[in-house]
Amino acid sequence: MRLVTIESPFMGDEPANLCYLRWCMRFCLQELDSAPYASHALYTQPGVLRDHVPEERKLGMRAGFSWGALAEERAVFADRGISGGMITGIKQARGRGQVVRYYQIAEWINALILAGESHPGDIALRGAPSPAEVERMIAQAKGA
């Protein structure tokens, strides 16, 4: 399996963003045959680091980028938008010469939900930007 670091939003609607991240991880495993890593799901657990404390957020991002250096690909999941932290991760990956790929998986998620998937993913796309806005964000991120 290829090692992949996931970039997806965290701050804001954290429950929906974490639900979306779980879908992203599943997509990597099932559809990309890759082993995903998402520091924002690991380091923000209770008792580890507090994302709303700037020094702790920077520490978590540094640690995530250290692990991310080992990955073959930076997978940017954009259905819920592209955050400033994601842009930083994209720039880190480009600086290391890593492959950066952009994914939109809303249709894949919706198909699984409609098929009766038991994963609590119905909130994953709540409050998400429109597809046109996502395309604009991806174009902007590619130029960053």
C-alpha positions in Angstrom: 0.0 0.0 0.0 1.1 3.5 -0.7 1.5 5.9 2.2 -0.8 8.9 1.9 -1.2 12.0 4.1 -4.7 13.4 4.1 -5.4 17.1 4.0 -9.0 18.0 5.0 -10.6 20.7 7.1 -10.7 20.4 10.9 -11.5 23.8 12.4 -15.1 25.1 12.2 -17.7 22.4 12.2 -15.5 19.9 13.9 -18.1 17.1 14.2 -18.9 17.3 10.5 -15.2 17.7 9.5 -14.2 14.7 11.5 -17.0 12.7 10.0 -15.9 13.8 6.6 -12.3 12.8 7.5 -13.4 9.3 8.4 -15.0 9.0 4.9 -11.7 10.3 3.4 -9.7 7.6 5.3 -12.2 5.0 4.1 -11.9 6.2 0.5 -8.1 6.0 0.7 -8.2 2.4 2.0 -10.9 1.1 -0.3 -10.6 3.1 -3.5 -6.9 4.2 -3.6 -5.5 1.0 -2.0 -3.4 3.3 0.2 -2.6 3.7 3.9 -3.9 7.1 5.0 -2.5 9.3 7.8 -4.4 12.2 9.2 -2.6 14.0 12.1 -5.6 16.3 12.7 -7.6 13.2 13.7 -4.9 11.9 16.0 -3.4 15.0 17.8 -6.7 16.7 18.4 -8.1 13.9 20.6 -8.9 14.9 24.1 -5.9 15.1 26.3 -3.4 15.4 23.5 -3.3 18.9 21.9 -5.8 21.7 21.8 -6.3 22.9 18.2 -7.6 26.3 19.5 -4.4 27.0 21.3 -2.0 28.5 18.7 1.2 27.0 20.1 -0.4 23.6 20.4 -1.8 23.8 16.9 1.6 24.7 15.5 3.2 21.8 17.4 0.6 19.4 16.0 1.1 20.7 12.5 4.9 20.3 12.8 4.5 16.8 14.0 2.0 16.0 11.2 4.4 17.4 8.6 7.2 15.3 10.0 5.1 12.1 9.5 3.8 13.5 6.2 7.4 13.6 4.8 7.3 9.8 4.7 4.2 9.7 2.5 4.3 9.3 -1.3 1.2 11.5 -1.8 -0.6 14.4 -0.2 -4.3 13.7 -0.7 -6.3 16.9 -0.6 -10.0 16.3 0.1 -11.9 19.4 -0.9 -15.6 18.8 -0.6 -15.8 20.8 2.6 -13.4 23.5 1.3 -9.7 24.1 1.5 -8.5 25.7 4.8 -5.4 27.7 5.6 -3.9 24.7 7.3 -4.5 22.6 4.2 -2.8 25.2 2.1 0.2 25.0 4.5 0.3 21.2 4.1 0.1 21.5 0.3 3.0 23.9 0.3 5.0 21.6 2.6 4.3 18.7 0.2 5.3 20.6 -2.9 8.5 21.8 -1.2 9.4 18.1 -0.6 8.5 17.1 -4.2 5.6 15.0 -3.1 2.7 14.3 -5.4 -0.4 16.4 -4.5 -3.7 15.1 -5.7 -7.2 16.7 -5.2 -10.2 14.6 -4.5 -13.9 15.3 -4.3 -15.8 12.4 -2.9 -19.3 13.8 -2.1 -21.0 11.6 -4.8 -19.2 8.5 -3.5 -20.3 9.3 0.1 -23.9 10.0 -1.0 -24.0 6.7 -3.0 -22.9 4.7 0.1 -25.5 6.5 2.3 -28.2 5.8 -0.2 -27.2 2.2 -0.3 -27.9 2.0 3.4 -24.4 2.3 4.7 -24.4 2.4 8.5 -21.5 4.8 8.8 -22.8 8.0 10.4 -21.8 10.0 7.4 -25.0 12.0 6.8 -23.4 15.0 8.5 -20.2 14.9 6.5 -21.4 17.2 3.8 -23.5 19.5 6.0 -22.5 23.1 5.3 -20.2 22.1 2.5 -19.5 24.7 -0.2 -21.1 24.3 -3.6 -19.2 22.2 -6.2 -18.4 25.4 -8.1 -16.9 26.9 -5.0 -14.9 23.8 -4.4 -13.5 23.9 -7.9 -12.5 27.6 -7.4 -10.7 26.6 -4.1 -8.8 23.8 -5.8 -7.7 26.1 -8.6 -6.6 28.6 -6.0 -4.7 26.0 -4.0 -2.9 24.7 -7.1 -1.6 28.2 -7.7 -0.6 28.7 -4.0 
